[in-house]
Amino acid sequence: MADELAGIVQPKPTPYQKKPYQPSKAQTKEHIVNIAAISALGIHYNLHTDKNEVFSTSLYKIDHILQERREVELYDIEEDETKD
């Protein structure tokens, strides 16, 4: 009320507008891996489907496989550049 008496007009807040998702440059160049923990109920439910495969691994093995893939991609890129 004091603002109204002083003649100060507060601007109305604008509603929030969600920005569209844009992956960062690092995400577009790297392999994106989504790792999640699944509850016992989820595992039990997915075991009943023949197309699903149940396994366990370590983060070390996943990192090692991803590193090998990066090296192969870099080798292919370098090979393509030398052909040109």
N, C-alpha and C positions, 0 to 999 in steps of 0.2 A: 504494500500500500504506500510505503514511503517513496518507492520509485515512481509510482503514478503521480503523487503529489509534486515530486521534483521534475516531472516531465520526461523521465527516462523510460524509453521503450525497449523492453527486452526482446530480442529476436526469438521467433518460435523455433524450437529444435526440429531439425530435419529428421525424418525417419531413417533408420539404418538400412543401407542397401548393400546386400551381399555381393562381393566381387566374384567374378568367375574364377575357377581354379586354373592357375597357370603354373606348371612345374618349373622349378628352378633349372638353370643350365646344368648343374651337377646331376640332377635327377634324370635329365633326358640323355645324358651320356653314359650313366652307370646303369647297371641292372637294378631294377627295383625289386626288392624282396620283402614280402609281407609275411612276417612270422608271428603267429599267435598261439596262445595256449588254448587248448580245447578241454572242456570239462569232461569228466568221466561219462556223463549222460550223452554228450555229443559224440564221443568216441564209440560208445555202445550203439548209438543210432546209426552211425556211419559204417559200422562193421557189418550191418545187414545188407549193404549194397555191394554187389559183386565188383563194380567198377572201381571201388576205392581200395587203396593199398595202405596198410598200417605199417609204420616203421618208426625207428628212432634214430637220431643222429646228434652230433654235437655242433656247436657254433664254429669250432675249429675246422671241421670238415666242410661246412658250408662256405666259410671264408676261403678255404683252399680251392674249392671248385670254382668259386666266383673269380678268384685271382687267375686261375688257369684260363678261364674264358676271356678275361680281359687281355691276357698275354696273347692269346690266339687272335683276338680282334685287332690288337695293335700290330701283330705280325702281318695280318692280311692287309691292313691299311698301308703299312710300309711297303709291302710287296706290290700293291696296286700303284703306289706313287713311283716306284722305281720302273714299272712297265711304261709309264707315260713319258 
